[in-house]
């Protein structure tokens, strides 16, 4: 579907955040003695907060707030400004909130562990001007040294630390997996089969699919089965019929091809005209 400008920028924001988390995970890989909890979703004293990563080691509970901002940012009177000069949310406030709530939780649980927050910038092309001293910020150029320091300070987790991690895990809430997807309708979506290599739509179909954008080759039934999975995720309430999947895949014109794939992989329920696959 075509995104509105707002949806597009939200999507870009989410994609960038995800890339940041991937970069952080890669950075954190050698830190084997830390216990990591990722994508933390917690409710403490009726306040909800989300955090990228918690790490436990040597009597310290590290809060890692990961940002993938790119370009030159500036701090002016406590306000953060983007490279274009626009005011942006101060990420330190989010980190402070996480620190306050985690500290409350630690106290109420009676855990003897020290809470330490870090705002981590992972994009190599990020720079922040006018940074006051003593802020808990890790700049891209410090990532290597910061990891070394953590490595030196960390020891094999104690029994208490493992218990704290387990308790934290049990308190985590599940985030609804598709809660941030924009509203869509069947009619509003472009039909066809999307190439897994590049995300472009396949052109005409001749025995196999040949992506016109990236050159990926795929056989017919793999492509159709993937499209069916996508259909099921997007429209879990809809019944799967030959006609429906034929329309959804669009580039395949012969309904016998679709019927053969459905028959071979799903079970037919019901009779004649009202029959559908499960
Ligand atoms: Zn492709």
Boltz pocket constraint, residues with backbone or C-beta under 6 A from the ligand:
constraints:
  - pocket:
      binder: B
      contacts: [[A, 195], [A, 196], [A, 197], [A, 198], [A, 199], [A, 200], [A, 211], [A, 212], [A, 213], [A, 214], [A, 215], [A, 216]]
      max_distance: 6.0
